Amino acid sequence: MGRLDGKIAIITGAAKGLGEADARMFAREGATVILTDMDQDNGARVASEIGGSAEFHMQDVRDEAVWEDIIADVVSRHGKLDILVNNAGVVEPGTIETQTAEEWRFVMAVSADGTFFGCKYAVPAMKASGGGSIINMASIASVQGEPVVAAYAAAKGAVESLTRSIAVHCANNGYNIRCNSVHPAGILTPMVEEIGPKMMDRQDLRPASEGPAASALGEPDDIANTVLFLASDESKFINGAAIRVDNAKSVVEGVVP
């Protein structure tokens, strides 16, 4: 207990799934947690269940002005920003032949644009208060071939590359700000549970529609434990890393004949 005592954290996409697990774990470890999401009902419920160390704000991470306002508000009221977890993301199934331009832009806007805006405004805030830790949620989809989620894989690849750019920028300038990406395999979250039915509606994706059995999926806390470590001072010498949390799924022999 107390691994994040006195720290102020923003976690996007925190109304459910991985973001919710992060928020609950951060609060147990002493952080003040600002949860953001488009899902107001669930976000407010989670913040209420966590209690006095948590608050919820509606946020569309695609909106740059909202990012600027939220970070300015947090710094104004809490005096600093120590941790940012860019967790918000969406997935729309589709191969390079079937993914629509609309799906591509939506997925890229949430994951890539949202992460860019968050980091753009978090870095100056953290610099002003002496440093911090940014954790960007990527995926093993950015390090291996994921044919049926082309836009998602591309968006997570952008997140991974941006993370390294930020890490080097901050290190070169002596900002004491670390930036790392986390790359989960399939985790038992609402987003993963919803992808199967989405694929069943697409004739072109049906051969891959069943997906992994629930027993092969990780649990949200498997990721939250890693995010907690990266948010804490225990990881002070880890910067620019892409950390896979996937039970070796990204290094096994592929399925291409």
C-alpha positions as semicolon CSV with decimal commas, in nm:
position;residue;x (nm);y (nm);z (nm)
1;M;0,000;0,000;0,000
2;G;0,103;0,362;-0,050
3;R;0,305;0,319;-0,370
4;L;0,138;0,632;-0,516
5;D;0,091;0,837;-0,200
6;G;0,033;1,204;-0,279
7;K;0,030;1,159;-0,657
8;I;-0,231;1,309;-0,890
9;A;-0,334;1,089;-1,183
10;I;-0,557;1,123;-1,488
11;I;-0,684;0,800;-1,645
12;T;-0,884;0,810;-1,967
13;G;-1,137;0,545;-2,063
14;A;-1,179;0,475;-1,693
15;A;-1,551;0,394;-1,681
16;K;-1,488;0,023;-1,735
17;G;-1,233;-0,237;-1,836
18;L;-0,864;-0,163;-1,804
19;G;-0,913;0,202;-1,710
20;E;-1,146;0,112;-1,426
21;A;-0,899;-0,146;-1,296
22;D;-0,619;0,114;-1,309
23;A;-0,830;0,371;-1,124
24;R;-0,927;0,136;-0,845
25;M;-0,570;0,015;-0,799
26;F;-0,423;0,366;-0,808
27;A;-0,667;0,484;-0,541
28;R;-0,583;0,187;-0,317
29;E;-0,218;0,287;-0,348
30;G;-0,278;0,643;-0,234
31;A;-0,329;0,843;-0,554
32;T;-0,594;1,104;-0,621
33;V;-0,751;0,976;-0,943
34;I;-0,930;1,178;-1,211
35;L;-1,132;0,934;-1,422
36;T;-1,246;1,046;-1,766
37;D;-1,470;0,878;-2,021
38;M;-1,762;0,934;-2,257
39;D;-1,968;0,691;-2,047
40;Q;-2,094;0,927;-1,780
41;D;-2,312;0,679;-1,591
42;N;-2,045;0,414;-1,543
43;G;-1,770;0,667;-1,491
44;A;-1,959;0,846;-1,215
45;R;-2,049;0,512;-1,057
46;V;-1,688;0,393;-1,048
47;A;-1,566;0,724;-0,903
48;S;-1,838;0,711;-0,638
49;E;-1,746;0,354;-0,544
50;I;-1,379;0,448;-0,513
51;G;-1,473;0,735;-0,283
52;G;-1,318;1,068;-0,189
53;S;-0,988;1,013;-0,367
54;A;-1,160;0,990;-0,708
55;E;-1,353;1,223;-0,936
56;F;-1,510;1,177;-1,278
57;H;-1,509;1,410;-1,580
58;M;-1,681;1,360;-1,913
59;Q;-1,421;1,367;-2,189
60;D;-1,402;1,300;-2,559
61;V;-1,029;1,242;-2,601
62;R;-1,053;1,346;-2,967
63;D;-1,120;1,706;-2,861
64;E;-0,797;1,901;-2,810
65;A;-0,964;2,192;-2,632
66;V;-1,117;1,958;-2,373
67;W;-0,775;1,810;-2,304
68;E;-0,629;2,154;-2,246
69;D;-0,914;2,245;-2,011
70;I;-0,905;1,924;-1,807
71;I;-0,532;1,933;-1,745
72;A;-0,540;2,303;-1,659
73;D;-0,828;2,240;-1,418
74;V;-0,652;1,948;-1,249
75;V;-0,333;2,147;-1,202
76;S;-0,529;2,447;-1,075
77;R;-0,720;2,248;-0,815
78;H;-0,460;1,988;-0,716
79;G;-0,140;2,183;-0,774
80;K;0,024;1,937;-1,012
81;L;-0,011;1,638;-1,243
82;D;0,208;1,335;-1,171
83;I;0,060;1,057;-1,384
84;L;-0,129;1,031;-1,712
85;V;-0,265;0,700;-1,836
86;N;-0,383;0,728;-2,197
87;N;-0,610;0,426;-2,186
88;A;-0,910;0,528;-2,399
89;G;-0,941;0,325;-2,718
90;V;-1,187;0,164;-2,955
91;V;-1,173;-0,122;-3,201
92;E;-1,367;-0,173;-3,523
93;P;-1,308;-0,503;-3,706
94;G;-1,188;-0,490;-4,065
95;T;-0,904;-0,603;-4,291
96;I;-0,709;-0,377;-4,524
97;E;-0,964;-0,466;-4,793
98;T;-1,278;-0,416;-4,586
99;Q;-1,199;-0,151;-4,324
100;T;-1,390;0,163;-4,416
101;A;-1,241;0,512;-4,417
102;E;-1,493;0,615;-4,152
103;E;-1,386;0,329;-3,922
104;W;-1,020;0,409;-3,985
105;R;-1,061;0,775;-3,892
106;F;-1,267;0,695;-3,582
107;V;-1,022;0,440;-3,442
108;M;-0,720;0,656;-3,522
109;A;-0,882;0,964;-3,371
110;V;-0,957;0,798;-3,038
111;S;-0,630;0,608;-2,991
112;A;-0,369;0,809;-3,181
113;D;-0,511;1,163;-3,168
114;G;-0,634;1,119;-2,812
115;T;-0,293;1,002;-2,693
116;F;-0,118;1,283;-2,881
117;F;-0,337;1,552;-2,725
118;G;-0,305;1,404;-2,377
119;C;0,073;1,395;-2,396
120;K;0,094;1,739;-2,559
121;Y;-0,069;1,904;-2,257
122;A;0,055;1,668;-1,985
123;V;0,424;1,723;-2,061
124;P;0,425;2,099;-1,984
125;A;0,215;2,042;-1,671
126;M;0,448;1,771;-1,543
127;K;0,757;1,972;-1,637
128;A;0,629;2,261;-1,427
129;S;0,584;2,042;-1,120
130;G;0,914;1,854;-1,142
131;G;0,835;1,545;-1,347
132;G;0,593;1,261;-1,391
133;S;0,505;0,938;-1,565
134;I;0,298;0,890;-1,882
135;I;0,168;0,543;-1,963
136;N;0,022;0,492;-2,310
137;M;-0,197;0,189;-2,373
138;A;-0,091;0,014;-2,692
139;S;-0,144;-0,354;-2,781
140;I;0,035;-0,660;-2,911
141;A;-0,156;-0,569;-3,229
142;S;0,120;-0,312;-3,288
143;V;0,398;-0,572;-3,280
144;Q;0,247;-0,866;-3,467
145;G;0,018;-0,918;-3,763
146;E;-0,348;-0,864;-3,672
147;P;-0,526;-0,892;-4,007
148;V;-0,886;-0,842;-3,893
149;V;-0,832;-0,518;-3,698
150;A;-0,623;-0,317;-3,944
151;A;-0,714;0,030;-3,814
152;Y;-0,669;-0,071;-3,451
153;A;-0,325;-0,221;-3,521
154;A;-0,219;0,096;-3,705
155;A;-0,346;0,322;-3,426
156;K;-0,160;0,125;-3,161
157;G;0,153;0,134;-3,375
158;A;0,125;0,512;-3,379
159;V;0,090;0,514;-3,000
160;E;0,401;0,298;-2,961
161;S;0,614;0,521;-3,186
162;L;0,486;0,842;-3,030
163;T;0,576;0,704;-2,687
164;R;0,940;0,667;-2,785
165;S;0,951;1,017;-2,933
166;I;0,814;1,164;-2,612
167;A;1,050;0,965;-2,393
168;V;1,358;1,085;-2,582
169;H;1,233;1,444;-2,601
170;C;1,181;1,458;-2,225
171;A;1,511;1,286;-2,147
172;N;1,706;1,516;-2,380
173;N;1,556;1,820;-2,212
174;G;1,599;1,697;-1,855
175;Y;1,228;1,708;-1,779
176;N;1,224;1,405;-1,544
177;I;0,917;1,279;-1,733
178;R;0,904;0,914;-1,832
179;C;0,683;0,780;-2,111
180;N;0,625;0,409;-2,166
181;S;0,375;0,197;-2,359
182;V;0,197;-0,116;-2,240
183;H;0,102;-0,386;-2,490
184;P;-0,165;-0,626;-2,364
185;A;-0,286;-0,938;-2,536
186;G;-0,658;-1,017;-2,512
187;I;-0,793;-0,915;-2,172
188;L;-1,139;-0,994;-2,039
189;T;-1,293;-0,648;-2,078
190;P;-1,618;-0,520;-2,232
191;M;-1,430;-0,413;-2,547
192;V;-1,293;-0,763;-2,603
193;E;-1,627;-0,923;-2,523
194;E;-1,797;-0,702;-2,782
195;I;-1,556;-0,770;-3,069
196;G;-1,682;-1,127;-3,127
197;P;-2,041;-1,025;-3,200
198;K;-1,915;-0,739;-3,420
199;M;-1,718;-0,986;-3,628
200;M;-2,011;-1,224;-3,657
201;D;-2,195;-0,949;-3,840
202;R;-1,920;-0,929;-4,103
203;Q;-1,910;-1,207;-4,363
204;D;-1,548;-1,127;-4,453
205;L;-1,431;-1,180;-4,093
206;R;-1,621;-1,494;-3,998
207;P;-1,327;-1,735;-4,023
208;A;-1,162;-1,544;-3,738
209;S;-1,478;-1,453;-3,553
210;E;-1,468;-1,696;-3,263
211;G;-1,163;-1,539;-3,101
212;P;-0,986;-1,675;-2,794
213;A;-1,169;-1,866;-2,525
214;A;-1,230;-1,675;-2,205
215;S;-0,979;-1,904;-2,030
216;A;-0,705;-1,776;-2,264
217;L;-0,769;-1,411;-2,178
218;G;-0,593;-1,212;-1,912
219;E;-0,766;-1,018;-1,636
220;P;-0,778;-0,638;-1,607
221;D;-0,560;-0,643;-1,295
222;D;-0,287;-0,819;-1,495
223;I;-0,251;-0,494;-1,686
224;A;-0,325;-0,263;-1,393
225;N;-0,036;-0,412;-1,194
226;T;0,202;-0,322;-1,476
227;V;0,055;0,027;-1,514
228;L;0,087;0,080;-1,138
229;F;0,454;-0,014;-1,150
230;L;0,519;0,229;-1,436
231;A;0,329;0,504;-1,254
232;S;0,527;0,455;-0,934
233;D;0,879;0,568;-0,851
234;E;0,986;0,202;-0,856
235;S;1,019;0,231;-1,234
236;K;1,222;0,553;-1,230
237;F;1,483;0,413;-1,473
238;I;1,233;0,276;-1,726
239;N;1,170;0,520;-2,008
240;G;1,071;0,468;-2,372
241;A;0,993;0,101;-2,315
242;A;0,726;-0,105;-2,490
243;I;0,620;-0,358;-2,231
244;R;0,428;-0,663;-2,349
245;V;0,183;-0,814;-2,102
246;D;0,063;-1,109;-2,305
247;N;0,177;-1,442;-2,155
248;A;0,414;-1,488;-2,454
249;K;0,132;-1,469;-2,709
250;S;0,326;-1,225;-2,930
251;V;0,633;-1,449;-2,955
252;V;0,474;-1,784;-3,041
253;E;0,484;-1,935;-3,387
254;G;0,243;-1,761;-3,624
255;V;-0,056;-1,911;-3,802
256;V;0,027;-1,808;-4,159
257;P;0,049;-2,130;-4,363
